[in-house]
Amino acid sequence: MAKKIVHVVGTGTIGEPLIGMLTHFKEQLGVDEVTFNKRTPLKTDRSKVVDLLRRGAKLATGKDQMAGFEKMDCKADYETEEAIMRASVVIDCTPSGAGLANKEQYYLKAAEQGGKGYIAQGSEFGFGKMYARGVNDETLVAGEDKFIHVVSCNTHNLAALIKLFGMNGKDDPANLVSADFVCMRRANDVSQDDGYIAAPEAGKHKDENFGTHHARDAYHLYKTKGWEFKNLFSSAIKLPTQYMHMLRFHIRVNEPTSVEKLIGIIKADDRQALTYKKSANQVFSFGRDHGFFGRILNQTVIPHEALSVIGGKDIYGFCFTPQDGNSLLSSISAACWLIDPKSYEERIQCLKPYFFEEV
């Protein structure tokens, strides 16, 4: 039987914890080997690479960079293309646009040579079928969907709210009238030096129909189920904080509802969390203390005391987007599905302890 190898490209805010989770839960997930690609041998990243190697992952890099990693006592086992070609599944966690470029340069060829599948993250629109765990799993087609696009962490949050409140927590698309979101984005991750801003910065509405890519991607995500939610709109504002994203939402529905009913729907979905906390630093701190690699894997965290329903049909509120945790869950879920569509649901249950009913 061929080895089941998962290769992660990139060691940033998604790549690093993803490698850690895959190595830690390797046996339960049905993975034989975890490899990862790092392009540049930076001394500031040496400690990170050393620890990932200690956990059991194997390093790959370009031929021209192997000597540099050896000088840092981080020997690479594979060259970049070699690692991709031998992998069962590749999860690309590189910066915006690089995933699409890597698809053209490497992944299409690797797929022809027997690779099971290739996954890219949020900003790679057009990479493959859009996916969010628990939203459209049933649309994945074995043998056909070799390229999967895991939507961004904020799009996960939008999609979760649409399902929870717009569709009563189930497949009830006729109930949703419209949804409007304001994504209040952190300036950069706590691990990053670049990108911080001095004051709130308004984002552009680049899409004439949906505003920002968040609503556009939510539209395309649900379109995989045959539904077209054209009355979605999102705006974005970047805030001078490193903690986590927040969303402000207004969802209009056909069927009258109440705050009590909405809280019951949230409690019935173990991928969502409630909280009495109202500040991002407190939610972030909970994830740091109790999550895996500091991540909360829930798709959204909702401060229920901020929920309001006006006239029975207009739902308003705020919520927190867990620090990349929802994208990590979907990436692992998609990788396990590509390896074995029949058993992936059972195998990813090893992550359940890192979901919280209350934050």
C-alpha positions as CSV (number, residue, x, y, z in Angstrom):
1,M,0.0,0.0,0.0
2,A,1.4,3.4,-0.9
3,K,2.4,5.7,1.9
4,K,-0.1,8.5,2.7
5,I,2.0,11.6,2.7
6,V,0.8,15.2,3.4
7,H,3.1,18.0,2.2
8,V,2.6,21.5,3.5
9,V,4.0,24.4,1.5
10,G,4.8,27.4,3.7
11,T,5.4,27.8,7.4
12,G,3.5,31.1,8.1
13,T,0.4,31.7,10.3
14,I,-1.5,28.8,8.7
15,G,1.3,26.5,7.6
16,E,3.1,26.3,10.9
17,P,0.2,25.2,13.1
18,L,-1.1,23.0,10.3
19,I,2.2,21.1,10.3
20,G,2.1,20.8,14.0
21,M,-1.4,19.5,14.0
22,L,-0.7,17.0,11.3
23,T,2.3,15.6,13.0
24,H,0.6,15.5,16.4
25,F,-2.5,13.7,15.2
26,K,-0.8,11.8,12.4
27,E,-1.8,8.3,13.5
28,Q,-5.5,9.2,14.1
29,L,-5.7,11.1,10.8
30,G,-4.3,8.1,8.9
31,V,-1.2,9.9,7.7
32,D,2.1,8.1,7.4
33,E,4.4,11.0,6.8
34,V,4.3,14.8,7.0
35,T,6.7,17.0,5.0
36,F,6.9,20.7,4.6
37,N,8.6,23.2,2.3
38,K,10.4,26.3,3.5
39,R,12.0,28.5,0.9
40,T,14.5,30.6,2.8
41,P,16.9,29.6,5.6
42,L,16.4,32.5,8.0
43,K,18.1,32.4,11.4
44,T,15.0,34.0,13.0
45,D,13.0,30.9,11.8
46,R,15.6,28.3,12.8
47,S,13.9,27.6,16.2
48,K,10.5,27.0,14.4
49,V,12.0,24.6,11.8
50,V,14.0,22.7,14.5
51,D,10.8,22.2,16.5
52,L,8.8,21.0,13.5
53,L,11.5,18.5,12.7
54,R,11.5,17.4,16.3
55,R,7.8,16.7,16.0
56,G,8.5,14.4,13.1
57,A,7.9,16.5,10.0
58,K,10.5,16.4,7.2
59,L,11.9,19.5,5.5
60,A,12.0,20.2,1.8
61,T,13.5,23.2,0.1
62,G,15.0,24.4,-3.2
63,K,18.3,22.8,-4.3
64,D,20.0,26.2,-4.0
65,Q,18.9,26.6,-0.4
66,M,19.9,23.1,1.0
67,A,23.4,24.2,2.0
68,G,21.9,27.2,3.9
69,F,19.6,25.0,6.0
70,E,22.5,22.5,6.7
71,K,24.5,25.4,8.1
72,M,21.6,26.0,10.5
73,D,21.6,22.3,11.5
74,C,18.3,21.8,9.7
75,K,19.0,19.2,7.1
76,A,16.4,19.0,4.2
77,D,15.3,15.5,3.2
78,Y,13.8,16.5,-0.1
79,E,14.0,19.1,-2.8
80,T,10.9,21.2,-3.4
81,E,9.6,19.5,-6.6
82,E,10.5,16.0,-5.3
83,A,8.5,16.6,-2.1
84,I,5.4,17.7,-4.1
85,M,5.6,14.8,-6.6
86,R,5.9,12.1,-3.9
87,A,3.0,13.6,-1.7
88,S,-0.5,12.1,-1.6
89,V,-1.9,15.5,-0.7
90,V,-0.3,19.0,-0.9
91,I,-1.7,21.9,1.2
92,D,-0.5,25.2,-0.1
93,C,-0.2,27.9,2.6
94,T,1.8,30.5,0.6
95,P,1.0,34.2,0.3
96,S,-1.7,35.5,-2.0
97,G,-1.4,34.4,-5.6
98,A,1.5,31.9,-5.1
99,G,-0.9,29.0,-4.8
100,L,-2.3,29.6,-8.3
101,A,1.2,29.9,-9.6
102,N,2.3,26.7,-7.9
103,K,-0.7,24.9,-9.4
104,E,0.5,25.8,-12.9
105,Q,4.1,25.0,-12.1
106,Y,3.8,21.8,-10.1
107,Y,0.4,20.6,-9.1
108,L,-1.2,19.9,-12.5
109,K,1.8,17.8,-13.4
110,A,1.7,16.0,-10.0
111,A,-2.0,15.2,-10.3
112,E,-1.3,13.6,-13.7
113,Q,1.3,11.4,-12.0
114,G,-1.1,10.1,-9.4
115,G,-1.3,12.7,-6.6
116,K,-4.6,12.5,-4.8
117,G,-5.2,16.2,-4.4
118,Y,-4.1,19.8,-3.8
119,I,-5.5,22.4,-1.4
120,A,-5.0,26.1,-1.4
121,Q,-6.0,28.8,1.1
122,G,-8.4,31.8,1.1
123,S,-7.0,34.2,-1.4
124,E,-6.5,31.8,-4.3
125,F,-9.8,32.4,-6.1
126,G,-10.2,30.0,-9.0
127,F,-7.8,27.3,-7.6
128,G,-10.5,24.7,-7.3
129,K,-13.8,23.8,-5.7
130,M,-14.5,26.1,-2.7
131,Y,-14.8,24.3,0.6
132,A,-15.6,24.9,4.2
133,R,-16.0,22.1,6.7
134,G,-19.7,21.5,7.6
135,V,-21.0,23.8,4.9
136,N,-20.6,21.9,1.6
137,D,-18.9,18.5,2.4
138,E,-21.5,16.7,0.4
139,T,-20.6,18.5,-2.8
140,L,-17.1,17.0,-2.9
141,V,-16.9,14.3,-5.6
142,A,-14.3,11.5,-5.2
143,G,-12.0,11.2,-8.1
144,E,-13.2,14.5,-9.6
145,D,-12.4,17.2,-7.1
146,K,-8.6,17.0,-7.0
147,F,-8.2,20.8,-6.5
148,I,-9.9,22.3,-3.4
149,H,-10.0,26.0,-2.3
150,V,-10.4,26.4,1.4
151,V,-12.1,29.7,1.9
152,S,-10.6,32.4,4.1
153,C,-11.2,32.5,7.9
154,N,-13.7,35.5,7.6
155,T,-15.5,33.7,4.7
156,H,-15.9,30.7,7.0
157,N,-17.4,33.0,9.5
158,L,-19.8,34.5,7.0
159,A,-20.8,31.1,5.8
160,A,-21.4,29.8,9.3
161,L,-23.7,32.9,10.1
162,I,-25.6,32.4,6.9
163,K,-26.3,28.8,7.8
164,L,-27.0,29.4,11.5
165,F,-29.2,32.4,11.3
166,G,-30.2,32.7,7.6
167,M,-31.1,29.0,7.3
168,N,-32.1,28.1,10.9
169,G,-29.0,26.0,11.2
170,K,-30.0,23.6,8.4
171,D,-30.4,23.5,4.6
172,D,-33.2,26.1,4.4
173,P,-32.1,28.5,1.7
174,A,-35.6,30.0,1.1
175,N,-35.5,31.5,4.6
176,L,-32.6,33.9,3.8
177,V,-33.6,37.3,2.4
178,S,-30.3,39.2,2.6
179,A,-27.1,39.4,4.6
180,D,-24.7,42.4,5.2
181,F,-21.4,42.0,6.9
182,V,-18.6,44.4,8.1
183,C,-15.3,42.5,8.5
184,M,-13.2,44.3,11.2
185,R,-9.8,42.8,10.4
186,R,-6.7,42.7,12.5
187,A,-3.8,44.5,10.9
188,N,-1.4,41.6,11.1
189,D,-0.8,38.4,13.1
190,V,1.1,38.6,16.4
191,S,3.9,36.6,14.7
192,Q,4.4,39.3,11.9
193,D,6.4,42.5,12.0
194,D,5.2,44.0,8.8
195,G,1.7,45.3,7.9
196,Y,0.7,47.0,11.2
197,I,-1.2,50.3,10.8
198,A,-1.4,53.4,12.9
199,A,-5.2,53.9,12.6
200,P,-8.3,52.3,11.3
201,E,-8.2,51.9,7.5
202,A,-11.3,51.5,5.3
203,G,-11.2,48.8,2.6
204,K,-12.3,49.2,-1.0
205,H,-15.5,47.6,-2.4
206,K,-13.7,46.0,-5.3
207,D,-16.6,43.8,-6.3
208,E,-19.6,45.7,-7.7
209,N,-22.1,43.0,-6.6
210,F,-20.7,41.8,-3.3
211,G,-18.4,44.5,-2.0
212,T,-15.3,42.6,-0.7
213,H,-14.2,39.1,-1.6
214,H,-15.7,37.7,1.6
215,A,-19.3,37.9,0.5
216,R,-18.3,37.0,-3.1
217,D,-16.6,33.8,-1.9
218,A,-19.5,32.9,0.4
219,Y,-21.8,33.2,-2.7
220,H,-19.5,30.9,-4.7
221,L,-19.2,28.5,-1.7
222,Y,-22.9,28.1,-1.4
223,K,-23.3,27.9,-5.2
224,T,-21.5,24.5,-5.0
225,K,-24.8,23.4,-3.4
226,G,-26.8,24.8,-6.2
227,W,-28.0,27.9,-4.3
228,E,-27.4,31.4,-5.4
229,F,-27.5,34.0,-2.6
230,K,-27.2,37.2,-4.6
231,N,-28.2,39.5,-1.7
232,L,-24.9,39.2,0.2
233,F,-22.7,42.2,0.8
234,S,-19.5,42.7,2.8
235,S,-17.3,45.6,3.7
236,A,-13.9,45.5,5.4
237,I,-12.0,47.8,7.8
238,K,-8.5,47.1,9.1
239,L,-7.9,47.9,12.7
240,P,-4.7,48.6,14.6
241,T,-4.8,45.3,16.5
242,Q,-3.0,41.9,16.3
243,Y,-5.6,39.8,18.2
244,M,-8.3,38.6,15.8
245,H,-10.9,39.6,13.3
246,M,-14.5,40.5,14.3
247,L,-17.7,40.7,12.2
248,R,-20.7,42.9,12.5
249,F,-23.7,41.4,10.7
250,H,-27.3,42.1,9.7
251,I,-29.2,39.1,8.4
252,R,-32.8,39.4,7.2
253,V,-35.0,36.3,7.1
254,N,-38.5,35.3,6.1
255,E,-39.4,33.2,9.1
256,P,-39.8,35.1,12.4
257,T,-37.2,34.2,15.0
258,S,-35.9,35.4,18.4
259,V,-32.7,35.7,20.3
260,E,-33.6,32.6,22.4
261,K,-34.2,30.5,19.3
262,L,-30.9,31.7,17.7
263,I,-29.0,30.7,20.8
264,G,-30.5,27.3,20.7
265,I,-29.4,26.9,17.1
266,I,-25.8,27.9,18.0
267,K,-25.8,25.4,20.9
268,A,-26.9,22.6,18.5
269,D,-23.9,23.1,16.2
270,D,-20.7,21.9,17.8
271,R,-18.6,23.9,15.3
272,Q,-19.9,27.2,16.8
273,A,-19.2,28.7,20.2
274,L,-20.9,31.2,22.5
275,T,-19.2,33.6,24.8
276,Y,-19.9,36.2,27.5
277,K,-16.6,37.9,26.5
278,K,-16.9,41.0,24.5
279,S,-13.3,41.9,23.7
280,A,-11.0,40.3,21.2
281,N,-8.1,40.2,23.6
282,Q,-10.1,38.0,26.0
283,V,-11.2,35.6,23.3
284,F,-7.7,35.5,21.8
285,S,-6.3,34.8,25.3
286,F,-8.6,31.9,25.8
287,G,-7.4,30.4,22.5
288,R,-3.8,30.9,23.5
289,D,-4.4,29.1,26.8
290,H,-6.8,26.3,25.8
291,G,-6.5,25.8,22.0
292,F,-4.1,23.7,20.0
293,F,-1.2,25.8,18.9
294,G,-3.2,28.6,20.5
295,R,-6.1,28.2,18.0
296,I,-9.8,27.8,18.6
297,L,-11.0,25.5,15.8
298,N,-14.7,26.7,15.9
299,Q,-15.9,28.5,12.9
300,T,-17.2,31.5,14.8
301,V,-17.4,32.7,18.4
302,I,-20.6,34.7,19.2
303,P,-21.1,37.0,22.2
304,H,-24.7,36.2,22.6
305,E,-25.4,39.3,24.8
306,A,-24.8,41.4,21.6
307,L,-27.4,39.5,19.6
308,S,-30.6,41.4,18.7
309,V,-33.7,40.6,16.6
310,I,-35.8,43.5,15.4
311,G,-39.4,42.8,14.2
312,G,-38.7,39.1,14.3
313,K,-36.9,39.1,11.0
314,D,-33.9,41.4,11.2
315,I,-30.9,39.8,13.1
316,Y,-28.1,42.0,14.3
317,G,-24.9,41.1,16.2
318,F,-21.2,40.8,16.4
319,C,-18.9,37.8,16.4
320,F,-15.2,36.8,16.5
321,T,-13.3,35.0,13.8
322,P,-11.0,32.5,15.5
323,Q,-7.4,33.0,14.6
324,D,-7.1,30.9,11.4
325,G,-8.6,28.0,13.4
326,N,-11.6,27.4,11.1
327,S,-9.3,27.3,8.0
328,L,-7.0,24.8,9.8
329,L,-10.0,22.5,10.4
330,S,-11.2,22.7,6.8
331,S,-7.6,22.1,5.5
332,I,-7.2,19.0,7.6
333,S,-10.7,17.8,6.7
334,A,-10.1,18.3,3.0
335,A,-6.7,16.5,3.2
336,C,-8.3,13.5,5.0
337,W,-11.1,13.5,2.4
338,L,-8.7,13.4,-0.4
339,I,-6.8,10.5,1.2
340,D,-10.0,8.5,1.9
341,P,-13.5,10.0,1.4
342,K,-15.2,7.1,3.2
343,S,-13.4,7.4,6.5
344,Y,-12.5,11.1,6.8
345,E,-15.5,12.1,9.0
346,E,-14.4,9.5,11.6
347,R,-10.7,10.3,11.5
348,I,-11.0,14.1,12.0
349,Q,-13.0,13.5,15.3
350,C,-9.6,13.5,17.0
351,L,-9.7,17.3,16.8
352,K,-13.0,17.5,18.7
353,P,-11.4,18.4,22.1
354,Y,-10.3,21.7,20.5
355,F,-13.9,22.8,19.8
356,F,-15.6,24.7,22.6
357,E,-19.3,25.2,23.4
358,E,-18.3,28.3,25.3
359,V,-15.2,30.6,25.1
